């Protein structure tokens, strides 16, 4: 399960992908790329809010990038548990979220993670890699440049 960049790259390698996004624009753009590269047979497009996605099977890999911080804390903890529970043994989770450090400000629709919080939810898994680093966001600042914000990026394997 994933969207965007990861979807196309994994589909190129022959993997079957479920791409979930609430944005028709993002899904249509992904569909255009998939058609252009003859990859649509490998990609199932699902228009859905992440919080509403119903897992019907377990996956070897779940990629969830830059979406969980748009859920309230109780919701994102619940979603992380669903992601973990729906990953097969020895499967991989790749998760990226924004933390509280950086130019973006917490608001009603943005709930960044605390330092080390994402990693703490995976203490029962093998942590393959974890880092918190400043990344360029898609939000443009007053100076016309993309704002920088800290991201927590985790790759973990289910034991």
N, C-alpha and C positions, 0 to 999 in steps of 0.2 A: 504494500500500500504506500503510495506517495504521490506527489504532484510535480509538475514542472520539469526542471533540469534533470532531476534524478529519474523521472519516468522515461524520458527519451533515451538517456544513456543506458538504463537497464533494459529497455525494450530492444535497443540495438544489439545487446548481448544475448537476446533471445528469451529473456524472462517475461512472464505474464505479470502484468501490473494492474492493480486497482488504484486509480488516481482519484482522490477525493478532494473536492473544493466546493465552497459555497458560491463561488463567483462564476457566473456564466461566461464572463469575459475571459477569465483564466482558462476555463475548460475549453472554450472555443479556440483560443490561441493554441492550447496543447493539442487539440484535435487537428488543427491546420498543420502543425509540425508533424504529427503522427502520419497524416495522409501524405504530406510531402515526402516523407522518408519511408513510406509503405510499412508503417509500424502499427496501424490501427488494430490489426488482428491480435496484437499482444497487449493492448491497453483497453481496460474497461473504465469509462469515464462515469463518475458518480457525483451528482450535484447534491451536496449534503453539508449541513453544519457538522463539524467534527463531533460536537456533543451529542448529536442525534444519530451518528453512525452506529448501526447494529452489526456487531461481529457475528458472522454465520459460520466461520471456519477459523482455524489457526494458521498462522503465517510463519515462514522461516525468517523473513526480514520485514520489519515495520520501520518506515522512515517518516518522521513527523518533524518538520522544520518550520520554525517561526510562526506557530499558531497557538500553542498551549497558553501563552501569556495573554491571549485575548479572552480566556475563560477566567472565571472567578476561582480563587484558590481551591475551594471544595470541589468544583467541577474539574479543574486540571488534575487534582490528585486522583479523582475518580477515573479520569481518562487515562492517566498513566497506569493505573491498576488494570484497566481493561486492555491496554496495549500489552502490558506484561503478561497478563493471563491468556491472551490470544496469540502469544508467540510460542512456537514449538520448542521443545527441549533442544538446547544448543543453538537456538535461533538468535538473531541479532536485532537490537533496537538501535536506531540512529536518531537522536533527539537533539534539536537545537531550539533554545528559547532565549529571550532577553532577560537580563537581570536588572537590578535596580540602579546600576551604575551607568551613567551616560547622559546624553542629551534628551532622550525621550522622557516624558513625565508620566507618572501614574495618573490614570483617570478612570472614569466609569467603565471604559472598554479596554483598558490596558492594565494588566496585573502582573508586573514583572516578578521574577523569582528572586529570592534572597541568595546571597553568595553561598555556594555549595549546596543549595537546596535540591537541585535536580539530581546531583550525584547521590544525595542521601536516600532518594527513593529507589535507588538501584544497589543498595549495600548488600542485598542478597544475591546479586548477579556478579559475574566476572566483568570488571570494568576494563575494557580494552584500551580506551583512551577517554580522557576528560580534560577539557581546558575551558578557561574563562578568558576571553580576549575581546578587545575592541574591534568592532566590525562596522562597515559602512551600511547605513540603513537606506531604505527607499524614501525616507522623509527628507524633504529639502528645507534647509535652514534659511534664515533671513538673508544670508550672504549668497544664496543660490547654490550652495554646495550641499551634498548629502550629509546628514547628521551622523555622528559616530555614537555607538552605544555598545555596551558590553553584552556579549552572548556567552551562554554556557552551552558547550557542545559535547555530547556524550555518545560513545559507542560502547555498548555492553552486550554480553552474551549470557543467555539464560543457562544456568547450571543444570 
